[in-house]
Amino acid sequence: MINFLKTYALFISMMVGILFHSVFTDVSFITKYFMDEPLKDITFITKYMLFFMLFIVYCKVDLKQFRWKPWHIYLLLIQFSVCILFYLLLFKIDRNIAEAGLICFIAPTATSAPVITGLLGGNVTGIITYSISSNLLVAAFAPLYFSLIGAHGTGATDLSFLEAFNTICGKAFPLIFGPFILAMIIKFFIPSIHEYFKRKQGISFWLWTLALVLLMARTTTDLLAMESVERASAFNMALIALLTCLIQFTVGRRLGKPYHNKVASGQAYGQKNTILAIWMAQTFFNPIIAVAPASYVLWQNLVNSYQLWKHRNGRKKDQE
């Protein structure tokens, strides 16, 4: 039963989030017991879950293996060139689609990517290196890219380059560096606790499945709240998100294969920091563009569900 749940956990989590979105979107019933003003934004909860989840994953990191590899450099070059190329090819045909693709391609690696990489038996240290590099460079270059293409979102004209840079860094950095620094401090000063969490990597998986329920609930609620006219545009955004998702996972895995890092490279390029991507879409572009990164949540986790199923089936066959 446990093996069945592990194999299909991500898919089950998405279905629970979608079917019972009204229950999980409003989290005030949880926060009202320990906060003066109950929160209704699930982002508050998912961020702390993600922090603890990453802390557990980072307990596996060996600093001696923390270094750049050729596939890191090649993947970064692809990430920052393909996004603008996609935009240039499509902006005269449909600017919304071009901007949706740009957001999905330029979005940095998800802070949760090391979790799935570890579950798939990939190089956790390698993807942590890429994740930090990706988020740093996106924070630096995204505002520049958006200003060059004349981003017309309501928030774009109110933010200077430094303000946008600081805001993006403020959203990405605590979740990237906080768990990592905490894990290293505990490793050197309280090694017994570090060793305990190093052995308990399964906790991060179950935390991620719960976080996925909350994310899918929020996405479903937002989509249902749209007008019928907006839903037609939202459907196009969802298709673009699917296309970019499949392209990035495929390119990432193929690029990493010669370097024996197919899993890490695929996750590095394919699994996106969708929370940050949604914020960038809402800040710099037409609000409908945010549907693309919101849909990307669904697609990337369907891909990950399939990969986990395939990985676990492969291990079973090896044991037989």
C-alpha positions as CSV (number, residue, x, y, z in Angstrom):
1,M,0.0,0.0,0.0
2,I,2.8,2.4,0.9
3,N,4.6,1.7,-2.4
4,F,1.4,2.3,-4.3
5,L,0.9,5.7,-2.5
6,K,4.5,6.7,-3.2
7,T,4.2,5.8,-6.9
8,Y,0.9,7.8,-7.5
9,A,1.2,10.4,-4.7
10,L,1.8,13.4,-6.9
11,F,-1.1,12.5,-9.2
12,I,-3.4,11.9,-6.3
13,S,-2.3,15.2,-4.7
14,M,-3.2,17.1,-7.8
15,M,-6.6,15.4,-8.1
16,V,-7.4,16.1,-4.4
17,G,-6.4,19.8,-4.8
18,I,-8.5,20.2,-7.9
19,L,-11.6,18.3,-6.7
20,F,-11.6,19.9,-3.2
21,H,-10.2,23.3,-4.1
22,S,-12.8,25.2,-2.1
23,V,-11.7,23.4,1.1
24,F,-7.9,23.8,0.7
25,T,-7.9,27.3,-0.8
26,D,-9.3,28.9,2.4
27,V,-6.8,28.0,5.1
28,S,-8.2,30.4,7.7
29,F,-9.6,27.3,9.6
30,I,-6.0,26.4,10.3
31,T,-4.4,29.7,11.0
32,K,-7.2,31.0,13.2
33,Y,-6.0,29.0,16.2
34,F,-2.5,30.6,16.4
35,M,-2.8,34.0,14.7
36,D,-4.7,37.2,15.6
37,E,-5.9,37.7,12.0
38,P,-6.4,34.3,10.2
39,L,-4.7,34.1,6.8
40,K,-6.5,33.0,3.7
41,D,-3.5,32.9,1.5
42,I,-2.0,29.4,1.1
43,T,1.3,30.8,0.0
44,F,2.1,31.5,3.7
45,I,1.8,27.8,4.5
46,T,3.5,26.4,1.3
47,K,6.6,28.6,1.8
48,Y,7.3,27.3,5.3
49,M,6.6,23.7,4.1
50,L,9.0,24.3,1.2
51,F,11.7,25.7,3.6
52,F,11.6,22.6,5.8
53,M,11.4,20.3,2.9
54,L,14.5,21.8,1.3
55,F,16.3,21.8,4.6
56,I,15.9,18.0,4.8
57,V,17.2,17.6,1.2
58,Y,20.2,19.9,1.8
59,C,21.3,17.7,4.7
60,K,22.4,15.3,2.0
61,V,24.7,17.9,0.3
62,D,28.5,17.4,0.4
63,L,30.2,20.8,0.0
64,K,33.3,19.1,-1.5
65,Q,31.1,18.2,-4.5
66,F,29.7,21.7,-4.9
67,R,31.2,23.0,-8.1
68,W,30.1,24.1,-11.6
69,K,30.0,21.5,-14.4
70,P,29.9,22.0,-18.2
71,W,26.2,21.1,-18.3
72,H,25.4,23.9,-15.9
73,I,26.9,26.5,-18.3
74,Y,25.3,25.1,-21.4
75,L,21.9,24.9,-19.7
76,L,22.1,28.5,-18.5
77,L,23.0,29.7,-22.0
78,I,20.0,27.8,-23.4
79,Q,17.7,29.1,-20.7
80,F,18.5,32.8,-21.4
81,S,18.6,32.5,-25.2
82,V,15.6,30.3,-25.9
83,C,13.2,32.5,-23.9
84,I,14.0,35.6,-26.0
85,L,14.1,33.7,-29.2
86,F,10.6,32.3,-28.6
87,Y,9.3,35.8,-27.9
88,L,10.9,37.2,-31.1
89,L,9.4,34.4,-33.2
90,L,5.8,34.9,-31.9
91,F,5.3,38.4,-30.7
92,K,4.0,39.7,-34.1
93,I,1.6,36.8,-34.3
94,D,0.2,37.0,-30.7
95,R,1.9,39.0,-28.1
96,N,0.2,37.3,-25.2
97,I,1.3,33.9,-26.3
98,A,4.9,35.2,-26.9
99,E,5.0,36.7,-23.4
100,A,3.5,33.5,-21.8
101,G,6.3,31.5,-23.5
102,L,8.9,34.0,-22.4
103,I,7.8,33.7,-18.7
104,C,7.8,29.9,-18.8
105,F,11.2,29.7,-20.4
106,I,13.0,32.3,-18.3
107,A,11.5,31.2,-15.0
108,P,14.3,29.9,-12.7
109,T,14.6,26.4,-11.4
110,A,12.1,25.5,-8.7
111,T,13.5,25.5,-5.2
112,S,11.7,22.1,-4.8
113,A,13.6,20.6,-7.8
114,P,16.3,19.0,-5.6
115,V,13.5,17.0,-3.8
116,I,12.3,15.3,-7.0
117,T,15.9,14.9,-8.2
118,G,16.7,13.0,-5.0
119,L,13.6,10.8,-5.3
120,L,14.6,10.0,-8.9
121,G,18.2,9.1,-7.8
122,G,19.7,12.1,-9.5
123,N,22.6,14.4,-8.6
124,V,21.2,16.6,-5.8
125,T,24.4,18.6,-5.4
126,G,24.5,19.4,-9.1
127,I,21.0,20.7,-9.3
128,I,21.4,22.8,-6.1
129,T,24.4,24.5,-7.9
130,Y,22.2,25.1,-11.0
131,S,19.2,26.3,-8.9
132,I,21.2,28.9,-7.1
133,S,22.9,30.1,-10.4
134,S,19.6,30.2,-12.2
135,N,17.7,32.2,-9.6
136,L,20.6,34.7,-9.3
137,L,20.8,35.3,-13.0
138,V,17.0,35.5,-13.5
139,A,16.9,38.1,-10.7
140,A,19.5,40.1,-12.6
141,F,18.4,39.7,-16.2
142,A,14.6,39.3,-16.0
143,P,13.9,43.0,-15.3
144,L,16.3,43.9,-18.2
145,Y,14.6,41.5,-20.6
146,F,11.1,42.8,-19.7
147,S,12.1,46.4,-20.1
148,L,13.7,45.7,-23.5
149,I,10.5,44.2,-24.9
150,G,8.4,47.0,-23.5
151,A,6.5,45.0,-20.8
152,H,3.1,46.7,-20.5
153,G,1.8,45.3,-17.2
154,T,0.3,47.7,-14.7
155,G,3.1,47.1,-12.2
156,A,6.0,47.5,-14.7
157,T,5.9,51.2,-14.9
158,D,6.0,51.5,-11.1
159,L,9.2,49.5,-10.6
160,S,12.7,50.6,-11.4
161,F,15.3,48.0,-12.3
162,L,16.7,48.0,-8.7
163,E,13.3,47.7,-7.2
164,A,12.4,44.8,-9.4
165,F,15.7,43.2,-8.7
166,N,15.3,43.5,-5.0
167,T,11.7,42.2,-5.1
168,I,12.6,39.1,-7.1
169,C,15.6,38.5,-4.9
170,G,13.4,38.9,-1.8
171,K,11.1,36.2,-3.1
172,A,13.7,33.7,-4.3
173,F,16.7,34.0,-2.0
174,P,15.2,33.2,1.4
175,L,13.9,29.9,0.1
176,I,17.2,29.1,-1.7
177,F,19.8,30.1,0.9
178,G,17.9,29.9,4.1
179,P,17.5,26.0,4.2
180,F,21.0,25.5,2.9
181,I,22.7,27.8,5.5
182,L,20.6,26.2,8.3
183,A,21.6,22.7,7.1
184,M,25.3,23.6,7.1
185,I,25.1,25.3,10.5
186,I,23.5,22.2,12.0
187,K,26.0,19.9,10.3
188,F,28.9,21.6,12.0
189,F,27.4,22.4,15.4
190,I,24.8,19.7,16.0
191,P,25.9,16.8,13.8
192,S,23.5,14.3,15.5
193,I,20.4,16.3,14.3
194,H,22.0,16.7,10.9
195,E,22.5,13.0,10.6
196,Y,19.0,12.3,11.7
197,F,17.4,14.4,8.9
198,K,20.0,13.0,6.5
199,R,18.5,9.6,7.0
200,K,14.9,10.9,6.9
201,Q,14.7,12.0,3.3
202,G,11.2,10.5,2.9
203,I,9.7,13.4,4.9
204,S,10.5,15.8,2.1
205,F,8.4,13.8,-0.4
206,W,5.3,13.7,1.8
207,L,5.6,17.4,2.5
208,W,5.8,18.1,-1.2
209,T,2.7,16.1,-1.9
210,L,0.8,18.2,0.7
211,A,2.2,21.4,-0.7
212,L,1.0,20.3,-4.2
213,V,-2.5,19.9,-2.9
214,L,-2.5,23.5,-1.8
215,L,-1.0,24.8,-5.0
216,M,-3.4,23.0,-7.2
217,A,-6.4,24.2,-5.1
218,R,-5.2,27.8,-5.5
219,T,-4.8,27.4,-9.2
220,T,-8.2,25.7,-9.7
221,T,-9.9,28.4,-7.7
222,D,-8.3,31.2,-9.7
223,L,-9.3,29.6,-13.0
224,L,-12.9,29.1,-12.0
225,A,-13.2,32.7,-11.0
226,M,-12.5,33.9,-14.5
227,E,-15.1,35.2,-17.0
228,S,-16.0,33.0,-20.0
229,V,-14.1,35.3,-22.4
230,E,-11.0,35.1,-20.2
231,R,-11.2,31.3,-20.1
232,A,-10.6,31.0,-23.9
233,S,-7.4,33.0,-23.5
234,A,-6.5,31.0,-20.4
235,F,-6.9,27.8,-22.5
236,N,-4.2,29.1,-25.0
237,M,-2.0,30.0,-22.1
238,A,-2.3,26.5,-20.7
239,L,-1.4,25.0,-24.1
240,I,1.7,27.2,-24.3
241,A,2.7,26.1,-20.8
242,L,2.3,22.4,-21.8
243,L,4.5,23.0,-24.9
244,T,7.2,24.8,-23.1
245,C,7.1,22.2,-20.3
246,L,7.7,19.3,-22.6
247,I,10.4,21.1,-24.5
248,Q,12.3,22.0,-21.4
249,F,12.2,18.6,-19.8
250,T,13.2,16.9,-23.1
251,V,16.1,19.4,-23.8
252,G,17.3,19.2,-20.2
253,R,17.5,15.4,-20.1
254,R,19.2,15.1,-23.5
255,L,21.7,17.8,-22.7
256,G,22.6,16.1,-19.4
257,K,22.8,12.6,-20.8
258,P,26.5,12.8,-22.1
259,Y,27.5,14.1,-18.6
260,H,25.7,11.3,-16.8
261,N,23.3,13.9,-15.2
262,K,20.1,13.2,-17.2
263,V,17.8,13.4,-14.2
264,A,19.4,16.5,-12.6
265,S,19.6,18.4,-15.9
266,G,16.0,17.6,-16.9
267,Q,14.8,18.8,-13.5
268,A,17.0,21.9,-13.6
269,Y,15.5,23.1,-16.9
270,G,12.1,21.6,-16.7
271,Q,10.9,22.2,-13.1
272,K,10.2,25.9,-12.6
273,N,9.8,28.2,-9.7
274,T,6.2,28.9,-10.6
275,I,5.4,31.0,-7.6
276,L,8.1,33.5,-8.7
277,A,7.0,33.1,-12.4
278,I,3.4,34.0,-11.5
279,W,4.5,37.1,-9.6
280,M,6.6,38.2,-12.6
281,A,3.7,37.7,-15.0
282,Q,1.3,39.6,-12.8
283,T,3.8,42.5,-12.3
284,F,5.2,43.0,-15.7
285,F,2.5,41.7,-18.1
286,N,-1.2,41.4,-18.7
287,P,-2.7,39.5,-15.8
288,I,-4.0,36.7,-18.1
289,I,-0.3,35.8,-18.8
290,A,-0.1,34.5,-15.2
291,V,-2.3,31.5,-16.3
292,A,0.7,30.1,-18.2
293,P,3.0,29.6,-15.1
294,A,-0.1,28.6,-13.0
295,S,-0.9,25.9,-15.6
296,Y,2.8,24.9,-15.6
297,V,2.3,23.7,-12.1
298,L,0.0,21.0,-13.4
299,W,2.1,20.0,-16.4
300,Q,5.4,19.7,-14.6
301,N,3.9,17.6,-11.8
302,L,2.3,15.3,-14.3
303,V,5.7,14.8,-15.9
304,N,7.2,14.2,-12.4
305,S,4.5,11.8,-11.5
306,Y,5.2,9.8,-14.7
307,Q,9.0,9.9,-14.0
308,L,8.5,8.7,-10.4
309,W,6.2,5.9,-11.5
310,K,8.7,4.8,-14.2
311,H,11.6,5.1,-11.7
312,R,9.9,3.0,-9.1
313,N,8.8,0.4,-11.6
314,G,12.4,0.2,-12.9
315,R,13.7,-0.5,-9.4
316,K,11.1,-3.2,-8.9
317,K,12.1,-5.0,-12.0
318,D,15.8,-4.8,-11.0
319,Q,14.9,-6.4,-7.7
320,E,12.9,-9.3,-9.2
